[in-house]
Amino acid sequence: MQAHLDELLALAIRHARDERITAIPRVSINLGHGPTQPLPGVVRPMLCLVLQGAKEVTVGDRLLRYDPACYFIASVELAASGRVTEASRERPYVSLSLALDPEALAALIPNVDDPARSETGVQGFGVSPVTADLVDAWLRLLSLLETPRDIRVLAPMLEREILYRLLQGPQAEVLRQVARADSRLSRVRRAIAWIRGHYDQQLRIAALAELAGMSPASLHRHFKAVTAMSPLQFQKSLRLQHARRLLMADQDAARAGYAVGYESASQFSREYARLFGAPPVRDAMRLRGDAAALAEVVDGA
C-alpha cells in the first residue's frame, strides 16, 4: 500500500493548484507548506485523505487527528476548527478531498449488504484506518488528471468504487444515513440546513424540532450526537464565522455583529474573542497581514 500512497502523493503534488479544485468533479487537492493556527470554519460533507503531514480537527469537545494512516469523513455540515500540525517546505502537507454525493450513495446502498446496523448514537463525523483497496481506487481516480479526456466517462465509475469501499468500512452506517431521507441523521441535516439559512435569526427550538420531525429533547440529543454541539452552539459558531468574513471586507465590528444577529456589541466582542482568540478588530488586523490565513477564511465556508 505504501508504494501506491507514494505514487498518489506524487500525482497530487504535480496537479495541485492555488484554487484547490481539480478537473475531476468533487475532487480537491490541498497543499500547505507549514503548520497553521487553529482556524474555525464549516466542514461540508466530504472524505479527506491525507497523503503527507498531519491535521487536527476539533468538533465540539472532540479532537480528531488524521494522517496518511487514516481518513476523515464528515456526513453533515459541521462547525469545526482545523489546523495543520505537520508540514514544511521540504515535506508539505498534502491531502485529497471528495465531496460526498448523496444521490451516488443512495444508488449504491441497495447493492451493499446491510448487516442491520443500528443508527443509535451515530455521529456525523469520524476517522478510520486507510485500506489498500481505498488507496488503489483513489490512485486510479487521480490518475485521470494525466488523461483528461477520460475523466467524463471513468471518473463517475471510480468515485462509485471509492464510495463502495467506504460502505464496507467502519463509517458505513454514517454513509447509509446520508442517503436515507427518514434517518435521524437526515432529520438533523434538515435542522442544520435551516440554521445555515437563518443563522442571523432568533432560534426557536420547538419550531426547529417540528421541522426536523422530532421532539425538542430528541432533537437536542441527536443534534449533539451528530455534530458534537447543541443547535444554539452551532448557530453561534456560524454567526461568528460570518461576522469574521464581514470584518475581512472592512465592515466595522458593531455593524458586523448586528448583521449576524447580535443585539449587544459587548456580547458579540466577548463571544468572538472566545472563539477566535482575539477581539474582532484585532483579529481582523492580524488576518489582513496573513495572506494564507485570509485565504482560509474566504474559502472555509
Summary of the structure (lengths in Angstrom):
residues: 301
radius of gyration: 19.9
end to end distance: 33.5
largest distance: 56.5
contacts: 952
relative contact order: 0.13
helix: 52%
strand: 19%
